[in-house]
Amino acid sequence: MRSSWPPAPIGSRGRTATQPEPANLPPETLPEEPEQGPLRRCLVTRTQGRREEMLRFVASPDGALIFDPGATLPGRGMWLSASVDVIELAVRRGVFARAARAPLKLPESLHKVVEAVLARRLSDLLGLARRSGAAISGFEKAREWLQASKGGLIVQAADGSVEERARFVGGRAVPCVAVLSAAALGKIFGREHTVHVVILPGRWAQMIELEARRLLGVAKESVSGQ
């Protein structure tokens, strides 16, 4: 996973957009774009975004649509903006089959598949950051890192108290994300529930924020994970 670019806090920036194509122009009439460079075009909105922030899908040899979260699978990619509305619209309009120029078998609830995969990736990244010593949980211990200017990213439980979460951040200019539940965070950090996690600045903070951004866009509910 590429991490050389510095992602902005969730909610402070959307995808990089360009002037969309006419809405009534079907995808099959648009020229194919090579998978090169930092930008990709969404099949539904026809706007461009950074590839790291978008969702890639490919057709398997047996004609099934596969979500490729790391953008590593062979085949021509079909890209969508990281939004549950965009995913659902793509399914209703048959965008994938038109882009692939062939019938495709889709999961019954594509957005649920994408959400589950991204939630698992985010949990795995948080676990790796914890084991590497780049993440710490708990109100007091995590706040010590913030007070020592060791916070590159704050990860909080989306179902935690709004007041407590704000008190923990204390107005600090540190990116903050909240998409996993307290139970899901607790499972990662060996607790029953965890509300506050701080990640050291650097690669782990960048990758975790990226996955949280994508998950937040595709999650049907405000909290992912139980």
Buried (B, 14 or more C-beta within 10 A) or exposed (E): BEBEEEBEBBEEEBBEEEEEBEEEEEBEEEEEEEEEEEBBBBBBBBBBBBBBBBBBBBBEEEEEBBBBBEBEBEBEBBBBBBBBEBBBBBBEBEBBBBBBEEEBEBBEBBBBBBBBBBBBBBBEBBBBBBEEEBBBBBEEEBBEBBEEEBBBBBBBBBBBEEEBBEEBBEEEEBBBBBBBBBBBBBBBBEBEBBBBBBBBBEBBBBBBBBBBBBBBBBBEEEBBBE
